[in-house]
Amino acid sequence: SSSKSEQSKPNAQTSSPSTFREAEVAGLRLMQDGRHEEALKAFQKAMSLPGSRPDILRTANVPGPSPVGGSKGGTEGRSVQNLDEFEYQAAHYNVACAHACLGNVSDAVNNLQKAFEYGFDNFATVRADPDLGNLEGTREFDALMKKWDPKSRRIMGLFGK
């Protein structure tokens, strides 16, 4: 029989996150605990959950042309919460970190590129993050940083061809 204290311990598996932020926090905790495979799943799930950007999803509810003129029939809208660009940056960065810790260089670099495409530009953090240490010196990572980091290009311009 298990003790009462063991039964009351929270388990990351039992509570399912319902928002991007909840899943992100769960993933970051798993990363801290060295549970990289589970963290990767949490970060990937986060991208499918509601974010912080409110939006209206419009769907046609009247077929054919609009009854009052125009090109479409009537539409109805429902409120949704999408990810904003900062959440996409964080999501792809965190997925890259988890992949790097698991030794998946190509997946890590692809997700870093997506983070950069969404506007992440703290290249000093990328170079200093211990979770991304496995990428240093790989052909894919070096090519990515040369493409995106202005300091990489400047250094290569001064010392290389």
N, C-alpha and C positions, 0 to 999 in steps of 0.2 A: 504494500500500500504506500502511496506517495504522501509526503508530508503536505500540510496545508500551504506552507510557503512556496513549494514547488508548483502547486496548482494555481496560485494567484499571480505567478510571473507572467507578464505580458509576452505574447508570442507574435512576432512580426507576421507569421503566416495566418493568424486568426483574424486580424483586422485588415480588411481590404480597403485601400485608399480610394477616395471618391473624387479627388481633385489632383491636378498636376502637382501642386505644392506638397500635398500629403505623400504622394508617391516619390517625389524628389527627396524629401526628408528621409523617408524610409530607405531609399537607395543609398543616400549619403551615410546613414548609420551602418548599413550593411558593408559599405566600402571600408569604413573605419574598423569594422570587425574582421576585415579580411575575407568577407564572403562575396567575392567578386561576381560569381555566376548569378547569385540571387540579386545582387545590386543591378547587374545588367538588365535582368528581367524587370525589376522595379522601374528603372529609367525608361525602358522601352514602353512599359505600360503607361508611364506618366504622359508620354506623347499622345496617347489616345484619350486622355481624361480632360475634363473641363479646365481651361486656364483662366486667366484674369481679364482677358479682353472681351467685353460684351459685343455681340453682333446680332444681326437679325437674319435668319435663314428664310428666304422667300420661296414659296412653292406655288405653282399655278393651281387654282381651284376652279377656274372656268375655262373650258376648252375653246379654242378658236380665237377670233379677234376680240379685242376689248369692246364691251358694250358702249363705251363712251368715246370710241376712236382710239387709234394707236395700234400697235402691232401685236399685242398679246392680250389674252383674257385676264381676268382678275387674279390677284395673288393674295396669299395670306402669309403672314410672317410669324415666326416663333423666335423667341430669344434664345441664344446659345452663348456659351462662354468658350471662346477659342484661345489658343496660346498666342501670346504676343511675341514680338521678335526676341525679347530678352529671355523668355521661357524656352523658345526654340534654341537660342544660343546655349543656354545652360543644359538643356536636354542633350544636345549633340555633344557638348563638351564632356558631360558626365558619362555618356555612352562611350565616348572615345577613351576616357580614363579606365573604365571597366574593361574594355577590350584590350587596352595596353597591358593592364595587370594580368589578363588571361593569355597574353602573348599573341593576340590577334592583330598583328601590325597593320595589315591592309584595312581591316574594319575600323581600327582606331584612327588611322589617317583619313579615311573617307568621312568619318564623323567629325573630325577636327575641321576638315574642309567645309562641311555643312555649317558648322558653328561660325566659321569665318564668313561664309556666304550670307549668313543672317546678321553679320555685323560685329561679331566678336573680334576684338583687335588687341587684346592684352597679350602680346606675344612674349613678354617677359614672364608672365605667369605660366604660359605653355612651356617655356624652356626650363622653368624652375620647379614645376609640379612633379613630385616624386612618383605619382601614379603614371606619369607619361615617360618616365625614365627609360623604359624598354624601347622607346621609339628613337631616342638619340642615336645618331650615327647610321640609321637605316636610310637606304636610298629614297624610299617613299616619303619619309618625314623630312629629310633634307630638301627634297624637291618641293614639297608643300611649303616649307618655311621660306625657301628662296622665292617662291611665287608670291607669297602673301606678306611677309615681314619686310618692310622697307629697310630695316637695319641689316638684314641678311643680304639684300641686293647691294646695299652700299658697301658692305664689307667685301663681298665678292668683286665688286667693281674696282675697289682699291687694290686688292691683292691677287685677284684671279682674272681669268679671261672668260 
